[in-house]
Amino acid sequence: MDSTRPEPVEYDVVVMGAGPTGENVADRVRAAGLSAAVVESELVGGECSYWACMPSKALLRPAITRADARRVPGLSGAVQGPLDAAAVLAHRDEYASHWNDDGQVAWLDSTGARFYRGHARLHGPRKVVVDSPEGEHHVLVARHAVAVCTGSRAVLPDLPGVAGARAWTSREATSARAVPGRLAVVGGGVVGVEMATAWQALGSRVTLLVRGDGLLPRMEPFVGEYVAAALTEAGADIRLNTDVSAVVRDGGSGPVTLVLADGDRIEADEVLFATGRAPRTDDIGLETIGLTPGSWLPVDDSCRVDGSDWLYAVGDVNHRALLTHQGKYQARIAGAAIVARAQGVPLLETDRWGAHSATADTAGAPQVVFTDPEAAAVGLSLAEAESAGHRVRAVDHAIDVAGAGLYADGYRGHARMIVDLDREIVLGVTFVGPGVGELLHSATVAVVGEVPIDRLWHAVPPYPTISEIWLRLLETYRQ
């Protein structure tokens, strides 16, 4: 070891990364009496708190609320004007804690974990070296486990001109200080459609460029159709089957021009590339333990890295389910597994839905897309269920119940339930329509609980609510 480095400090668990996932790993092992150190190079709270979930939803909430209010008789006339962009951005700043992590550091300290601010690198098995911003060095040794919770980052495509074009990624899109007059969004996934929704509502003229033939391709096809129709109605220009071949921004300032593969050109004031993510594992010392820097880390269902008895990869870095709530769920599972192994438990509960198995990542991960209309899904889509070899039936119904009509004049929505015909349980549910995000947890309970259709028949939805769509789906299945 380098003689300039101090003596190693031992902890039961060392956590690399203090986003929601790392915070929860530390909290779980500390609650069980293990000692823990947590290292973070940016802000405690991670991507979700400052550049993703919280600021993006703060931007979207006024847009969705105004859209809902415009569909309510007696209220619609009062909300026809523009949003107060300055107030929305100020509210966003509050929800991002003005990019200050003092509050989250205090919470982390309250768990009893030792916090180190700096860049962490593995230095062989069970050892983590930390370089602080002040030039201090720390050597941490884990008695039982190192948990890599460093998350993922947005990736800019390798296109001519991108490097000097000051293109936005999701970080710039959620933290921008002003509303661009014209915004080009490249990508039709969750980030692309949510940011198109938010900035269109705040006053930008949005052009959405999508390589494929629809939006939100990981969800049921009808979802993207509903969202595309609403964005178009709101004024966005959506271009499907469109490839960007180059970006031009002379001097890195002024308007930006996107050159399309068909030779067409689009000029905008800003461009957002929402085209994928990569793991933050390129500079964390993976090469010192025989792994490839910059790679996703494959794990078993307890989130332990394949081939290791001490290294865990939790959250985005394992590429199982890139969602904040799934990262926190994995943290609870991994934390329990780390504790059990540290205590010498001879046999962990790693069977399906066991205490040490993150089964929900593949069988019951819920997701809400906060567009207008909202999209919400859990479990398997029809295509996924069929691909997995299940004998299934898709049960479809328009969301045309009384509660929907009361929620909004002209309510438009759709629901799909995927039923395993052999076991008569629900494998997946998808909703699209205003306000459907709050329906999703009932669907998640049905999927994760593997509740038989016969028992769901006795789960009576209250009248008149949108949740009555459950009754319509079950009635349609029984016809």
C-alpha positions as CSV (number, residue, x, y, z in Angstrom):
1,M,0.0,0.0,0.0
2,D,1.1,3.6,-0.7
3,S,3.0,4.9,2.4
4,T,1.2,8.2,2.1
5,R,-2.2,6.5,2.8
6,P,-3.4,6.3,6.4
7,E,-4.0,3.0,8.2
8,P,-7.1,1.2,6.9
9,V,-10.4,1.6,8.8
10,E,-12.6,-1.4,9.1
11,Y,-16.4,-1.5,8.7
12,D,-18.8,-4.4,8.3
13,V,-20.1,-2.8,5.1
14,V,-18.8,-0.2,2.8
15,V,-21.3,1.5,0.4
16,M,-20.1,3.2,-2.7
17,G,-22.7,5.8,-3.6
18,A,-25.2,7.7,-1.5
19,G,-28.2,8.0,-3.7
20,P,-31.5,6.5,-2.6
21,T,-30.2,3.0,-3.1
22,G,-26.9,3.4,-1.2
23,E,-28.7,5.3,1.6
24,N,-31.1,2.4,2.0
25,V,-28.4,-0.3,2.0
26,A,-26.7,1.6,4.8
27,D,-29.9,2.1,6.7
28,R,-30.8,-1.6,6.5
29,V,-27.5,-2.9,7.7
30,R,-27.2,-0.3,10.4
31,A,-30.7,-1.2,11.7
32,A,-29.4,-4.7,12.1
33,G,-26.4,-3.6,14.1
34,L,-23.7,-3.7,11.5
35,S,-21.3,-0.8,11.1
36,A,-21.3,1.0,7.7
37,A,-19.4,3.6,5.8
38,V,-21.0,5.4,2.8
39,V,-19.0,7.3,0.2
40,E,-20.4,9.9,-2.3
41,S,-18.6,12.0,-4.8
42,E,-21.5,14.4,-5.6
43,L,-24.6,15.1,-3.6
44,V,-26.1,12.8,-1.0
45,G,-29.5,11.9,-2.3
46,G,-28.2,11.1,-5.8
47,E,-29.7,11.6,-9.2
48,C,-33.3,11.2,-8.1
49,S,-33.2,14.0,-5.6
50,Y,-31.5,16.7,-7.7
51,W,-31.7,15.8,-11.5
52,A,-34.4,13.2,-12.0
53,C,-37.5,12.2,-10.0
54,M,-38.0,15.2,-7.7
55,P,-37.2,18.1,-10.1
56,S,-38.9,16.5,-13.1
57,K,-42.1,15.8,-11.2
58,A,-42.1,19.4,-9.8
59,L,-41.9,20.6,-13.4
60,L,-44.7,18.2,-14.5
61,R,-47.2,18.7,-11.7
62,P,-48.4,22.2,-12.8
63,A,-48.7,21.0,-16.4
64,I,-50.8,18.0,-15.5
65,T,-52.9,19.9,-12.9
66,R,-53.7,22.6,-15.5
67,A,-54.6,20.0,-18.1
68,D,-56.9,18.2,-15.6
69,A,-58.5,21.5,-14.5
70,R,-59.3,22.5,-18.1
71,R,-61.5,19.4,-18.3
72,V,-63.6,20.3,-15.3
73,P,-66.8,22.3,-15.9
74,G,-66.9,25.5,-13.9
75,L,-63.2,25.5,-13.5
76,S,-61.9,25.3,-17.1
77,G,-62.5,28.9,-17.9
78,A,-60.2,30.0,-15.0
79,V,-57.2,28.1,-16.1
80,Q,-56.8,29.0,-19.8
81,G,-53.8,31.2,-19.4
82,P,-50.1,30.3,-19.5
83,L,-48.3,28.8,-16.5
84,D,-46.2,31.1,-14.4
85,A,-42.9,29.7,-15.6
86,A,-40.8,31.6,-13.0
87,A,-43.0,30.2,-10.2
88,V,-42.7,26.7,-11.5
89,L,-39.0,26.8,-11.8
90,A,-38.7,28.3,-8.3
91,H,-40.9,25.5,-7.0
92,R,-38.6,23.0,-8.8
93,D,-35.6,24.5,-7.1
94,E,-37.2,24.0,-3.7
95,Y,-37.9,20.3,-4.5
96,A,-34.3,19.9,-5.6
97,S,-33.2,21.5,-2.3
98,H,-31.4,24.2,-4.3
99,W,-28.9,21.4,-5.1
100,N,-27.7,21.4,-1.5
101,D,-27.5,18.1,0.4
102,D,-27.2,19.3,4.0
103,G,-30.5,17.8,4.9
104,Q,-29.8,14.4,3.4
105,V,-26.3,14.3,5.0
106,A,-28.0,15.0,8.4
107,W,-30.4,12.1,7.8
108,L,-27.5,9.7,6.8
109,D,-25.6,10.7,9.9
110,S,-28.7,9.9,12.0
111,T,-28.5,6.3,10.9
112,G,-25.1,5.9,12.5
113,A,-23.3,5.3,9.2
114,R,-20.0,7.1,8.7
115,F,-20.1,9.4,5.7
116,Y,-17.1,10.1,3.5
117,R,-17.4,12.7,0.8
118,G,-15.1,11.9,-2.1
119,H,-14.4,9.6,-5.0
120,A,-14.3,5.9,-4.1
121,R,-12.4,3.2,-6.0
122,L,-12.0,-0.5,-5.3
123,H,-8.4,-1.4,-4.5
124,G,-8.7,-5.2,-4.5
125,P,-11.1,-7.4,-2.6
126,R,-13.1,-5.8,0.2
127,K,-10.9,-2.6,0.1
128,V,-12.1,0.9,-1.0
129,V,-9.8,3.9,-1.3
130,V,-11.4,7.4,-1.0
131,D,-10.0,10.6,-2.3
132,S,-11.7,13.6,-0.8
133,P,-12.1,17.0,-2.5
134,E,-9.7,18.4,0.1
135,G,-7.0,16.0,-0.9
136,E,-7.4,13.6,2.0
137,H,-7.1,9.9,1.5
138,H,-9.0,7.1,3.3
139,V,-8.6,3.4,3.1
140,L,-11.8,1.5,4.0
141,V,-11.9,-2.3,4.5
142,A,-15.2,-4.2,4.5
143,R,-15.4,-7.2,6.8
144,H,-18.5,-8.6,5.1
145,A,-19.5,-6.6,2.0
146,V,-18.9,-3.8,-0.4
147,A,-22.1,-2.5,-2.1
148,V,-21.6,-0.7,-5.4
149,C,-24.6,1.8,-5.6
150,T,-23.1,4.3,-8.0
151,G,-26.1,4.5,-10.3
152,S,-26.2,5.4,-14.0
153,R,-25.6,8.4,-16.2
154,A,-27.2,9.8,-19.3
155,V,-25.3,9.0,-22.5
156,L,-25.0,11.4,-25.5
157,P,-24.9,9.6,-28.9
158,D,-21.7,9.5,-30.9
159,L,-22.8,12.0,-33.6
160,P,-20.8,14.6,-35.5
161,G,-21.0,17.9,-33.7
162,V,-22.5,16.7,-30.4
163,A,-19.4,17.3,-28.4
164,G,-19.4,21.1,-29.0
165,A,-23.1,21.6,-29.1
166,R,-23.9,22.0,-25.4
167,A,-26.6,19.4,-25.8
168,W,-28.9,18.8,-22.8
169,T,-29.1,15.4,-21.1
170,S,-31.7,14.7,-18.5
171,R,-29.7,16.7,-16.0
172,E,-29.9,19.9,-17.9
173,A,-33.5,19.3,-18.8
174,T,-34.5,19.2,-15.2
175,S,-32.3,22.0,-13.9
176,A,-32.5,24.6,-16.7
177,R,-32.8,28.1,-15.5
178,A,-35.0,29.4,-18.4
179,V,-37.6,28.2,-20.8
180,P,-36.2,27.7,-24.3
181,G,-38.3,29.1,-27.1
182,R,-37.8,26.0,-29.2
183,L,-36.7,22.7,-27.8
184,A,-35.8,19.6,-29.8
185,V,-36.1,16.3,-27.9
186,V,-34.4,13.3,-29.3
187,G,-35.9,10.0,-27.9
188,G,-39.3,8.7,-27.3
189,G,-38.8,7.0,-23.9
190,V,-39.8,8.1,-20.5
191,V,-37.4,11.0,-20.2
192,G,-38.2,12.2,-23.7
193,V,-41.9,12.3,-23.3
194,E,-41.9,13.6,-19.8
195,M,-39.6,16.5,-20.6
196,A,-41.5,17.2,-23.9
197,T,-44.7,17.4,-21.7
198,A,-43.2,19.7,-19.1
199,W,-41.4,22.2,-21.4
200,Q,-44.3,22.3,-23.9
201,A,-46.6,23.3,-21.1
202,L,-44.1,25.9,-19.9
203,G,-44.1,27.6,-23.3
204,S,-41.5,25.9,-25.5
205,R,-42.3,24.8,-29.0
206,V,-41.3,21.2,-28.8
207,T,-40.2,18.9,-31.7
208,L,-39.9,15.3,-30.6
209,L,-37.7,13.1,-32.8
210,V,-38.1,9.4,-32.4
211,R,-36.1,6.7,-34.1
212,G,-38.8,4.0,-33.8
213,D,-42.5,3.9,-34.8
214,G,-44.0,4.9,-31.5
215,L,-43.5,6.4,-28.1
216,L,-42.8,4.5,-24.9
217,P,-41.8,1.3,-26.7
218,R,-41.3,-0.7,-23.5
219,M,-45.0,-0.4,-22.6
220,E,-48.1,-1.7,-24.3
221,P,-48.4,-0.1,-27.8
222,F,-51.6,1.7,-27.1
223,V,-49.9,3.7,-24.3
224,G,-47.6,5.5,-26.8
225,E,-50.5,6.2,-29.1
226,Y,-52.5,8.0,-26.3
227,V,-49.5,10.0,-25.2
228,A,-48.5,11.0,-28.8
229,A,-52.1,12.1,-29.5
230,A,-52.1,14.3,-26.4
231,L,-48.7,15.8,-27.1
232,T,-49.7,16.6,-30.6
233,E,-52.9,18.2,-29.4
234,A,-50.9,20.3,-27.0
235,G,-48.8,21.6,-29.9
236,A,-45.8,19.4,-30.0
237,D,-44.4,18.2,-33.4
238,I,-43.8,14.5,-33.2
239,R,-41.7,12.9,-36.0
240,L,-41.5,9.1,-35.9
241,N,-39.0,6.9,-37.7
242,T,-36.6,9.8,-37.7
243,D,-32.8,9.5,-37.3
244,V,-30.5,12.4,-36.4
245,S,-27.2,12.2,-38.3
246,A,-25.4,15.4,-37.0
247,V,-25.7,18.4,-34.7
248,V,-24.4,21.9,-35.7
249,R,-23.9,24.7,-33.2
250,D,-21.3,27.2,-34.4
251,G,-19.1,28.3,-31.6
252,G,-21.2,26.4,-29.0
253,S,-23.7,29.2,-28.7
254,G,-26.8,30.4,-30.5
255,P,-29.4,28.2,-32.2
256,V,-28.6,24.5,-32.7
257,T,-29.4,22.7,-35.9
258,L,-30.2,19.0,-36.1
259,V,-29.4,17.4,-39.4
260,L,-31.7,14.4,-40.1
261,A,-30.8,11.3,-42.0
262,D,-33.2,12.2,-44.8
263,G,-31.4,15.6,-45.3
264,D,-34.0,17.7,-43.5
265,R,-32.9,20.2,-40.9
266,I,-34.5,21.3,-37.6
267,E,-33.4,24.5,-35.8
268,A,-34.0,24.8,-32.1
269,D,-32.7,26.9,-29.1
270,E,-31.8,23.8,-27.1
271,V,-31.6,20.1,-27.9
272,L,-32.2,17.3,-25.3
273,F,-30.9,13.9,-26.1
274,A,-32.9,11.3,-24.1
275,T,-31.3,8.2,-25.8
276,G,-30.1,5.9,-23.1
277,R,-28.0,5.5,-19.9
278,A,-24.7,3.8,-18.9
279,P,-23.5,2.5,-15.6
280,R,-21.3,4.7,-13.4
281,T,-18.6,2.0,-13.1
282,D,-15.9,3.4,-15.4
283,D,-13.7,4.8,-12.7
284,I,-14.4,2.8,-9.5
285,G,-11.5,0.3,-9.7
286,L,-13.3,-2.7,-11.2
287,E,-10.1,-3.7,-12.9
288,T,-8.5,-4.4,-9.5
289,I,-10.9,-7.3,-9.0
290,G,-10.9,-8.7,-12.5
291,L,-14.0,-6.9,-13.8
292,T,-14.4,-4.6,-16.8
293,P,-14.6,-0.8,-16.1
294,G,-17.7,0.8,-17.4
295,S,-19.7,-2.4,-17.5
296,W,-23.0,-3.3,-16.0
297,L,-22.6,-5.7,-13.0
298,P,-24.6,-8.9,-13.3
299,V,-26.0,-10.1,-10.0
300,D,-28.0,-12.9,-8.5
301,D,-31.4,-12.2,-7.0
302,S,-29.8,-11.1,-3.7
303,C,-27.9,-8.5,-5.7
304,R,-24.6,-10.2,-5.1
305,V,-22.2,-9.9,-8.0
306,D,-21.9,-13.1,-9.9
307,G,-18.7,-15.0,-8.9
308,S,-18.2,-13.0,-5.7
309,D,-18.9,-13.7,-2.0
310,W,-18.5,-10.1,-0.8
311,L,-19.4,-7.7,-3.7
312,Y,-22.9,-6.4,-4.2
313,A,-24.2,-4.2,-7.0
314,V,-27.5,-2.6,-6.1
315,G,-29.7,-0.2,-8.2
316,D,-29.1,0.9,-11.7
317,V,-25.6,-0.6,-11.9
318,N,-27.0,-4.1,-12.1
319,H,-29.3,-3.2,-15.0
320,R,-32.2,-5.1,-13.6
321,A,-34.7,-2.3,-13.2
322,L,-33.6,1.3,-13.6
323,L,-36.2,2.9,-11.3
324,T,-35.6,4.7,-8.0
325,H,-38.2,2.7,-6.2
326,Q,-36.7,-0.6,-7.5
327,G,-33.3,0.5,-6.4
328,K,-34.6,1.1,-2.9
329,Y,-36.4,-2.2,-3.0
330,Q,-33.2,-3.9,-4.1
331,A,-31.4,-2.1,-1.2
332,R,-33.8,-3.7,1.3
333,I,-33.3,-7.1,-0.2
334,A,-29.5,-6.8,-0.5
335,G,-29.3,-5.3,3.0
336,A,-31.2,-8.3,4.5
337,A,-29.0,-10.7,2.5
338,I,-25.8,-9.0,3.7
339,V,-26.9,-9.1,7.3
340,A,-28.0,-12.7,7.1
341,R,-24.7,-13.8,5.6
342,A,-22.8,-11.7,8.2
343,Q,-24.7,-13.5,10.9
344,G,-23.9,-16.9,9.5
345,V,-27.4,-17.8,8.5
346,P,-26.8,-21.2,6.7
347,L,-29.6,-20.9,4.1
348,L,-31.0,-17.7,2.7
349,E,-34.5,-17.3,1.5
350,T,-33.6,-16.9,-2.2
351,D,-36.7,-18.7,-3.6
352,R,-39.2,-16.7,-5.6
353,W,-40.6,-13.9,-3.4
354,G,-38.3,-14.9,-0.6
355,A,-36.9,-12.4,1.9
356,H,-33.5,-12.4,0.1
357,S,-34.7,-12.4,-3.5
358,A,-35.5,-9.3,-5.6
359,T,-38.2,-11.1,-7.5
360,A,-40.2,-7.9,-8.2
361,D,-37.5,-6.6,-10.5
362,T,-38.6,-9.0,-13.2
363,A,-42.1,-10.0,-12.1
364,G,-43.7,-6.9,-10.5
365,A,-41.8,-3.7,-11.1
366,P,-44.3,-0.8,-11.2
367,Q,-43.7,2.4,-13.3
368,V,-45.6,5.6,-13.8
369,V,-44.9,8.0,-16.6
370,F,-46.1,11.4,-15.6
371,T,-47.3,12.7,-18.9
372,D,-50.8,14.0,-19.8
373,P,-52.4,11.4,-19.9
374,E,-50.4,9.4,-17.3
375,A,-49.2,5.9,-18.1
376,A,-48.8,3.3,-15.5
377,A,-47.8,-0.4,-15.7
378,V,-46.7,-3.3,-13.5
379,G,-45.6,-6.8,-14.3
380,L,-45.5,-8.2,-17.8
381,S,-46.9,-6.7,-21.0
382,L,-48.6,-9.0,-23.5
383,A,-45.5,-9.4,-25.6
384,E,-43.3,-10.1,-22.6
385,A,-45.7,-12.7,-21.2
386,E,-46.0,-14.5,-24.6
387,S,-42.2,-14.3,-25.1
388,A,-41.7,-15.9,-21.6
389,G,-43.9,-18.8,-22.7
390,H,-47.0,-18.1,-20.6
391,R,-50.4,-19.0,-21.9
392,V,-52.2,-15.7,-21.5
393,R,-55.1,-13.6,-22.4
394,A,-55.1,-9.8,-22.7
395,V,-58.3,-8.3,-21.3
396,D,-58.9,-4.8,-22.6
397,H,-61.4,-2.1,-21.6
398,A,-61.8,1.6,-22.2
399,I,-61.6,3.6,-18.9
400,D,-65.2,4.8,-19.3
401,V,-66.5,4.2,-15.8
402,A,-68.5,6.9,-13.9
403,G,-65.5,8.0,-11.8
404,A,-63.6,8.8,-15.0
405,G,-66.4,11.0,-16.3
406,L,-66.6,12.8,-13.0
407,Y,-62.8,13.3,-13.0
408,A,-62.8,15.0,-16.4
409,D,-65.1,15.8,-19.2
410,G,-64.2,13.8,-22.3
411,Y,-62.0,11.5,-20.2
412,R,-60.0,9.2,-22.5
413,G,-58.2,6.2,-21.2
414,H,-57.6,2.5,-21.6
415,A,-56.7,-0.5,-19.4
416,R,-55.2,-3.9,-20.1
417,M,-54.9,-6.9,-17.7
418,I,-52.7,-9.9,-18.6
419,V,-54.1,-13.1,-17.2
420,D,-52.2,-16.4,-16.9
421,L,-54.8,-18.8,-18.1
422,D,-53.2,-21.8,-16.4
423,R,-53.0,-20.3,-12.9
424,E,-55.8,-17.7,-13.3
425,I,-53.7,-14.9,-11.8
426,V,-52.7,-11.5,-13.1
427,L,-49.3,-11.2,-14.6
428,G,-49.4,-7.6,-15.6
429,V,-51.6,-4.5,-15.8
430,T,-51.3,-1.3,-17.8
431,F,-53.4,1.9,-17.5
432,V,-53.2,5.1,-19.6
433,G,-55.4,8.1,-18.8
434,P,-55.5,11.1,-16.5
435,G,-54.9,10.2,-12.8
436,V,-54.1,6.5,-13.4
437,G,-50.8,6.6,-11.5
438,E,-52.8,6.3,-8.3
439,L,-54.4,3.1,-9.6
440,L,-51.1,1.3,-10.0
441,H,-50.5,0.1,-6.4
442,S,-53.7,-1.9,-6.4
443,A,-52.4,-3.6,-9.6
444,T,-49.0,-4.1,-8.0
445,V,-50.5,-5.9,-5.0
446,A,-52.6,-8.1,-7.4
447,V,-49.5,-9.0,-9.4
448,V,-47.0,-9.5,-6.6
449,G,-49.5,-11.2,-4.4
450,E,-50.5,-13.5,-7.3
451,V,-54.1,-13.0,-6.2
452,P,-56.4,-15.5,-7.9
453,I,-59.0,-14.0,-10.2
454,D,-61.7,-15.7,-8.1
455,R,-60.5,-13.7,-5.1
456,L,-60.1,-10.4,-7.0
457,W,-63.8,-10.7,-7.8
458,H,-64.5,-10.0,-4.2
459,A,-62.3,-6.9,-4.1
460,V,-65.1,-4.4,-4.6
461,P,-64.0,-1.0,-6.1
462,P,-65.8,2.0,-4.5
463,Y,-68.3,3.9,-6.6
464,P,-67.9,6.3,-8.3
465,T,-64.1,6.1,-8.7
466,I,-61.8,5.4,-11.6
467,S,-60.8,2.2,-9.8
468,E,-64.1,0.7,-10.9
469,I,-62.2,-0.2,-14.1
470,W,-61.1,-3.2,-12.1
471,L,-64.6,-4.5,-12.1
472,R,-65.0,-3.9,-15.8
473,L,-61.8,-5.8,-16.5
474,L,-62.9,-8.8,-14.4
475,E,-66.4,-8.8,-15.9
476,T,-64.8,-8.8,-19.4
477,Y,-62.6,-11.7,-18.5
478,R,-65.5,-13.7,-17.1
479,Q,-67.7,-13.2,-20.2
